[in-house]
């Protein structure tokens, strides 16, 4: 079908004016809870968090618990995964550099025989009341892995 030029122009103009409305309804960012021992699941949590900050300029709050708490340790080095050739620990470091809030579950360190000195610089111990408050904040989406 051939549409009149003025109709096409009107549709383009409407899309330009309505596009900001779509973004105005977006959340402030993500609350990401990572507990999975699976490296691919951990990687996906990191990839989506990086994209949230890098491509959408949104905040990321991440808490790592259980087996995933291992990622918060200076001594942990994970293998690179395809197709990016990057590892979960590499992306975790990138998130910290980008300003993400990254915390380890307060149960992890004492039960793993580790201390705060074992953590990567910039990672802190989560405070449950503060984490609960962020999880209840409707301005953030919650992702769990």
Secondary structure, DSSP 8 states (H G I E B T S, - for coil): ----HHHHHHHHHHHHHHHHHHHHTS-SEEEEEE----HHHHHHHHHHHHHHHHTT--EEEEEE-GGGGGGGBTT-----BTTTTB-HHHHHHHHHHHT-EEEE-HHHHHHHT--GGGB-TT-EE--HHHHHHHHH-TTEEEEE-
